[in-house]
């Protein structure tokens, strides 16, 4: 189950890992035709990173709702 006592679910983890590998390889295949029509590779990479961080922040805001968890701690 998703909430088992030890926090380990190898089946779900393997499914996520395989899904990640497939989606990443699909993204790399889709980049080739985009770069043929849009040859500015640096700005394309910048757009990719920008929208990736926006996606990460939106997902992270829904996953971690405790504002104390977002504070930076310096180990003391």
N, CA, C and O atoms as a GROMACS GRO file, in nm:
protein
  304
    1UNK      N    1   0.083  -0.119   0.000
    1UNK     CA    2   0.000   0.000   0.000
    1UNK      C    3   0.088   0.124   0.000
    1UNK      O    4   0.207   0.117   0.030
    2UNK      N    5   0.029   0.237  -0.033
    2UNK     CA    6   0.105   0.361  -0.039
    2UNK      C    7   0.159   0.403   0.097
    2UNK      O    8   0.268   0.459   0.104
    3UNK      N    9   0.086   0.380   0.202
    3UNK     CA   10   0.129   0.423   0.334
    3UNK      C   11   0.173   0.310   0.422
    3UNK      O   12   0.132   0.304   0.538
    4UNK      N   13   0.256   0.219   0.372
    4UNK     CA   14   0.298   0.108   0.457
    4UNK      C   15   0.390   0.158   0.568
    4UNK      O   16   0.442   0.269   0.560
    5UNK      N   17   0.409   0.077   0.670
    5UNK     CA   18   0.475   0.120   0.793
    5UNK      C   19   0.620   0.160   0.773
    5UNK      O   20   0.666   0.254   0.837
    6UNK      N   21   0.692   0.094   0.687
    6UNK     CA   22   0.834   0.123   0.670
    6UNK      C   23   0.860   0.233   0.568
    6UNK      O   24   0.974   0.278   0.555
    7UNK      N   25   0.759   0.276   0.496
    7UNK     CA   26   0.777   0.381   0.398
    7UNK      C   27   0.843   0.334   0.270
    7UNK      O   28   0.893   0.415   0.192
    8UNK      N   29   0.845   0.203   0.248
    8UNK     CA   30   0.909   0.149   0.129
    8UNK      C   31   0.804   0.077   0.045
    8UNK      O   32   0.733  -0.012   0.094
    9UNK      N   33   0.796   0.114  -0.078
    9UNK     CA   34   0.707   0.046  -0.171
    9UNK      C   35   0.784   0.031  -0.301
    9UNK      O   36   0.783   0.119  -0.387
   10UNK      N   37   0.851  -0.082  -0.314
   10UNK     CA   38   0.941  -0.105  -0.426
   10UNK      C   39   0.866  -0.115  -0.558
   10UNK      O   40   0.918  -0.073  -0.661
   11UNK      N   41   0.747  -0.169  -0.557
   11UNK     CA   42   0.672  -0.183  -0.682
   11UNK      C   43   0.636  -0.046  -0.737
   11UNK      O   44   0.656  -0.019  -0.855
   12UNK      N   45   0.581   0.039  -0.653
   12UNK     CA   46   0.545   0.173  -0.696
   12UNK      C   47   0.668   0.253  -0.737
   12UNK      O   48   0.664   0.328  -0.835
   13UNK      N   49   0.777   0.237  -0.665
   13UNK     CA   50   0.901   0.305  -0.700
   13UNK      C   51   0.953   0.263  -0.836
   13UNK      O   52   1.000   0.346  -0.914
   14UNK      N   53   0.946   0.133  -0.864
   14UNK     CA   54   0.990   0.083  -0.996
   14UNK      C   55   0.901   0.135  -1.108
   14UNK      O   56   0.949   0.170  -1.215
   15UNK      N   57   0.772   0.141  -1.082
   15UNK     CA   58   0.680   0.195  -1.182
   15UNK      C   59   0.711   0.342  -1.209
   15UNK      O   60   0.713   0.384  -1.324
   16UNK      N   61   0.735   0.420  -1.104
   16UNK     CA   62   0.771   0.560  -1.122
   16UNK      C   63   0.903   0.575  -1.197
   16UNK      O   64   0.915   0.661  -1.283
   17UNK      N   65   1.000   0.491  -1.165
   17UNK     CA   66   1.130   0.498  -1.231
   17UNK      C   67   1.119   0.465  -1.380
   17UNK      O   68   1.179   0.533  -1.463
   18UNK      N   69   1.045   0.361  -1.413
   18UNK     CA   70   1.025   0.325  -1.553
   18UNK      C   71   0.948   0.435  -1.626
   18UNK      O   72   0.982   0.470  -1.739
   19UNK      N   73   0.846   0.491  -1.561
   19UNK     CA   74   0.772   0.601  -1.621
   19UNK      C   75   0.859   0.723  -1.645
   19UNK      O   76   0.847   0.790  -1.748
   20UNK      N   77   0.947   0.752  -1.550
   20UNK     CA   78   1.038   0.865  -1.567
   20UNK      C   79   1.133   0.841  -1.684
   20UNK      O   80   1.154   0.931  -1.766
   21UNK      N   81   1.190   0.722  -1.694
   21UNK     CA   82   1.281   0.691  -1.805
   21UNK      C   83   1.211   0.701  -1.939
   21UNK      O   84   1.268   0.754  -2.035
   22UNK      N   85   1.089   0.651  -1.947
   22UNK     CA   86   1.015   0.658  -2.073
   22UNK      C   87   0.978   0.801  -2.109
   22UNK      O   88   0.990   0.841  -2.226
   23UNK      N   89   0.935   0.879  -2.011
   23UNK     CA   90   0.898   1.017  -2.042
   23UNK      C   91   1.021   1.101  -2.077
   23UNK      O   92   1.013   1.188  -2.163
   24UNK      N   93   1.133   1.076  -2.011
   24UNK     CA   94   1.255   1.151  -2.042
   24UNK      C   95   1.305   1.117  -2.182
   24UNK      O   96   1.346   1.206  -2.257
   25UNK      N   97   1.303   0.989  -2.218
   25UNK     CA   98   1.347   0.952  -2.352
   25UNK      C   99   1.252   1.007  -2.458
   25UNK      O  100   1.296   1.048  -2.566
   26UNK      N  101   1.123   1.008  -2.429
   26UNK     CA  102   1.027   1.070  -2.520
   26UNK      C  103   1.051   1.218  -2.538
   26UNK      O  104   1.038   1.270  -2.648
   27UNK      N  105   1.087   1.286  -2.430
   27UNK     CA  106   1.116   1.429  -2.437
   27UNK      C  107   1.240   1.454  -2.523
   27UNK      O  108   1.243   1.550  -2.600
   28UNK      N  109   1.341   1.370  -2.510
   28UNK     CA  110   1.462   1.386  -2.591
   28UNK      C  111   1.432   1.363  -2.739
   28UNK      O  112   1.488   1.431  -2.825
   29UNK      N  113   1.346   1.268  -2.769
   29UNK     CA  114   1.308   1.243  -2.908
   29UNK      C  115   1.230   1.362  -2.964
   29UNK      O  116   1.248   1.398  -3.080
   30UNK      N  117   1.144   1.422  -2.883
   30UNK     CA  118   1.065   1.537  -2.929
   30UNK      C  119   1.147   1.664  -2.944
   30UNK      O  120   1.105   1.756  -3.014
   31UNK      N  121   1.263   1.671  -2.880
   31UNK     CA  122   1.346   1.791  -2.891
   31UNK      C  123   1.407   1.807  -3.030
   31UNK      O  124   1.428   1.920  -3.074
   32UNK      N  125   1.435   1.698  -3.099
   32UNK     CA  126   1.501   1.706  -3.230
   32UNK      C  127   1.422   1.789  -3.331
   32UNK      O  128   1.479   1.880  -3.391
   33UNK      N  129   1.292   1.762  -3.352
   33UNK     CA  130   1.220   1.846  -3.448
   33UNK      C  131   1.203   1.990  -3.401
   33UNK      O  132   1.198   2.082  -3.482
   34UNK      N  133   1.195   2.010  -3.271
   34UNK     CA  134   1.182   2.148  -3.220
   34UNK      C  135   1.309   2.226  -3.249
   34UNK      O  136   1.302   2.342  -3.290
   35UNK      N  137   1.424   2.164  -3.227
   35UNK     CA  138   1.550   2.234  -3.250
   35UNK      C  139   1.578   2.256  -3.398
   35UNK      O  140   1.658   2.343  -3.433
   36UNK      N  141   1.515   2.180  -3.486
   36UNK     CA  142   1.531   2.206  -3.629
   36UNK      C  143   1.456   2.331  -3.670
   36UNK      O  144   1.503   2.407  -3.756
   37UNK      N  145   1.339   2.355  -3.609
   37UNK     CA  146   1.261   2.474  -3.644
   37UNK      C  147   1.297   2.593  -3.556
   37UNK      O  148   1.272   2.707  -3.595
   38UNK      N  149   1.355   2.570  -3.440
   38UNK     CA  150   1.392   2.677  -3.347
   38UNK      C  151   1.539   2.656  -3.310
   38UNK      O  152   1.568   2.591  -3.209
   39UNK      N  153   1.632   2.708  -3.389
   39UNK     CA  154   1.773   2.674  -3.373
   39UNK      C  155   1.844   2.742  -3.255
   39UNK      O  156   1.961   2.713  -3.230
   40UNK      N  157   1.779   2.831  -3.184
   40UNK     CA  158   1.843   2.900  -3.070
   40UNK      C  159   1.843   2.805  -2.950
   40UNK      O  160   1.752   2.808  -2.868
   41UNK      N  161   1.947   2.722  -2.942
   41UNK     CA  162   1.949   2.617  -2.840
   41UNK      C  163   1.960   2.671  -2.698
   41UNK      O  164   1.900   2.616  -2.606
   42UNK      N  165   2.034   2.778  -2.680
   42UNK     CA  166   2.051   2.831  -2.545
   42UNK      C  167   1.920   2.887  -2.491
   42UNK      O  168   1.886   2.862  -2.375
   43UNK      N  169   1.847   2.962  -2.571
   43UNK     CA  170   1.720   3.015  -2.522
   43UNK      C  171   1.617   2.902  -2.505
   43UNK      O  172   1.534   2.908  -2.415
   44UNK      N  173   1.623   2.801  -2.590
   44UNK     CA  174   1.534   2.685  -2.574
   44UNK      C  175   1.561   2.616  -2.441
   44UNK      O  176   1.469   2.577  -2.370
   45UNK      N  177   1.689   2.599  -2.408
   45UNK     CA  178   1.727   2.538  -2.281
   45UNK      C  179   1.684   2.626  -2.164
   45UNK      O  180   1.640   2.575  -2.061
   46UNK      N  181   1.697   2.757  -2.180
   46UNK     CA  182   1.654   2.848  -2.074
   46UNK      C  183   1.504   2.840  -2.050
   46UNK      O  184   1.458   2.837  -1.936
   47UNK      N  185   1.427   2.834  -2.158
   47UNK     CA  186   1.282   2.818  -2.145
   47UNK      C  187   1.248   2.687  -2.076
   47UNK      O  188   1.160   2.681  -1.991
   48UNK      N  189   1.318   2.582  -2.114
   48UNK     CA  190   1.294   2.450  -2.055
   48UNK      C  191   1.321   2.454  -1.905
   48UNK      O  192   1.242   2.401  -1.827
   49UNK      N  193   1.432   2.514  -1.864
   49UNK     CA  194   1.464   2.523  -1.721
   49UNK      C  195   1.364   2.610  -1.646
   49UNK      O  196   1.323   2.577  -1.535
   50UNK      N  197   1.326   2.723  -1.707
   50UNK     CA  198   1.231   2.813  -1.642
   50UNK      C  199   1.097   2.745  -1.617
   50UNK      O  200   1.045   2.750  -1.505
   51UNK      N  201   1.042   2.682  -1.719
   51UNK     CA  202   0.913   2.617  -1.702
   51UNK      C  203   0.923   2.492  -1.614
   51UNK      O  204   0.826   2.454  -1.549
   52UNK      N  205   1.040   2.430  -1.612
   52UNK     CA  206   1.061   2.317  -1.522
   52UNK      C  207   1.058   2.361  -1.376
   52UNK      O  208   1.000   2.292  -1.293
   53UNK      N  209   1.120   2.475  -1.345
   53UNK     CA  210   1.120   2.523  -1.206
   53UNK      C  211   0.981   2.571  -1.166
   53UNK      O  212   0.941   2.555  -1.051
   54UNK      N  213   0.906   2.629  -1.259
   54UNK     CA  214   0.768   2.668  -1.229
   54UNK      C  215   0.684   2.544  -1.198
   54UNK      O  216   0.607   2.543  -1.102
   55UNK      N  217   0.700   2.439  -1.278
   55UNK     CA  218   0.627   2.315  -1.253
   55UNK      C  219   0.667   2.256  -1.119
   55UNK      O  220   0.581   2.210  -1.044
   56UNK      N  221   0.796   2.256  -1.088
   56UNK     CA  222   0.843   2.204  -0.960
   56UNK      C  223   0.784   2.281  -0.843
   56UNK      O  224   0.739   2.220  -0.746
   57UNK      N  225   0.783   2.414  -0.851
   57UNK     CA  226   0.732   2.495  -0.740
   57UNK      C  227   0.582   2.472  -0.718
   57UNK      O  228   0.536   2.468  -0.604
   58UNK      N  229   0.507   2.459  -0.826
   58UNK     CA  230   0.363   2.435  -0.812
   58UNK      C  231   0.338   2.299  -0.747
   58UNK      O  232   0.256   2.288  -0.657
   59UNK      N  233   0.408   2.197  -0.793
   59UNK     CA  234   0.391   2.064  -0.735
   59UNK      C  235   0.437   2.063  -0.590
   59UNK      O  236   0.369   2.006  -0.504
   60UNK      N  237   0.550   2.126  -0.561
   60UNK     CA  238   0.603   2.129  -0.424
   60UNK      C  239   0.509   2.203  -0.330
   60UNK      O  240   0.496   2.165  -0.213
   61UNK      N  241   0.443   2.308  -0.378
   61UNK     CA  242   0.350   2.382  -0.294
   61UNK      C  243   0.230   2.296  -0.254
   61UNK      O  244   0.176   2.313  -0.145
   62UNK      N  245   0.190   2.205  -0.340
   62UNK     CA  246   0.080   2.115  -0.306
   62UNK      C  247   0.124   1.999  -0.220
   62UNK      O  248   0.046   1.948  -0.139
   63UNK      N  249   0.248   1.955  -0.234
   63UNK     CA  250   0.296   1.839  -0.159
   63UNK      C  251   0.335   1.878  -0.017
   63UNK      O  252   0.298   1.809   0.078
   64UNK      N  253   0.407   1.987  -0.001
   64UNK     CA  254   0.453   2.030   0.132
   64UNK      C  255   0.382   2.159   0.168
   64UNK      O  256   0.416   2.266   0.118
   65UNK      N  257   0.283   2.150   0.255
   65UNK     CA  258   0.202   2.267   0.291
   65UNK      C  259   0.246   2.334   0.420
   65UNK      O  260   0.193   2.439   0.456
   66UNK      N  261   0.342   2.275   0.490
   66UNK     CA  262   0.390   2.332   0.616
   66UNK      C  263   0.490   2.444   0.585
   66UNK      O  264   0.596   2.416   0.529
   67UNK      N  265   0.458   2.569   0.622
   67UNK     CA  266   0.550   2.679   0.591
   67UNK      C  267   0.685   2.667   0.663
   67UNK      O  268   0.785   2.720   0.615
   68UNK      N  269   0.689   2.598   0.776
   68UNK     CA  270   0.815   2.581   0.848
   68UNK      C  271   0.912   2.492   0.770
   68UNK      O  272   1.034   2.505   0.786
   69UNK      N  273   0.860   2.404   0.689
   69UNK     CA  274   0.946   2.316   0.610
   69UNK      C  275   1.018   2.391   0.498
   69UNK      O  276   1.118   2.343   0.446
   70UNK      N  277   0.968   2.509   0.461
   70UNK     CA  278   1.029   2.587   0.354
   70UNK      C  279   1.140   2.678   0.404
   70UNK      O  280   1.213   2.737   0.323
   71UNK      N  281   1.155   2.690   0.535
   71UNK     CA  282   1.261   2.775   0.589
   71UNK      C  283   1.397   2.709   0.572
   71UNK      O  284   1.410   2.588   0.586
   72UNK      N  285   1.497   2.791   0.543
   72UNK     CA  286   1.633   2.740   0.528
   72UNK      C  287   1.696   2.733   0.666
   72UNK      O  288   1.699   2.832   0.739
   73UNK      N  289   1.747   2.615   0.702
   73UNK     CA  290   1.814   2.595   0.830
   73UNK      C  291   1.962   2.575   0.804
   73UNK      O  292   2.001   2.510   0.707
   74UNK      N  293   2.045   2.629   0.891
   74UNK     CA  294   2.189   2.623   0.872
   74UNK      C  295   2.254   2.519   0.961
   74UNK      O  296   2.374   2.529   0.988
   75UNK      N  297   2.181   2.421   1.007
   75UNK     CA  298   2.237   2.308   1.079
   75UNK      C  299   2.264   2.332   1.227
   75UNK      O  300   2.338   2.255   1.288
   76UNK      N  301   2.206   2.434   1.285
   76UNK     CA  302   2.224   2.453   1.429
   76UNK      C  303   2.094   2.445   1.501
   76UNK      O  304   2.090   2.459   1.623
   0.00000   0.00000   0.00000
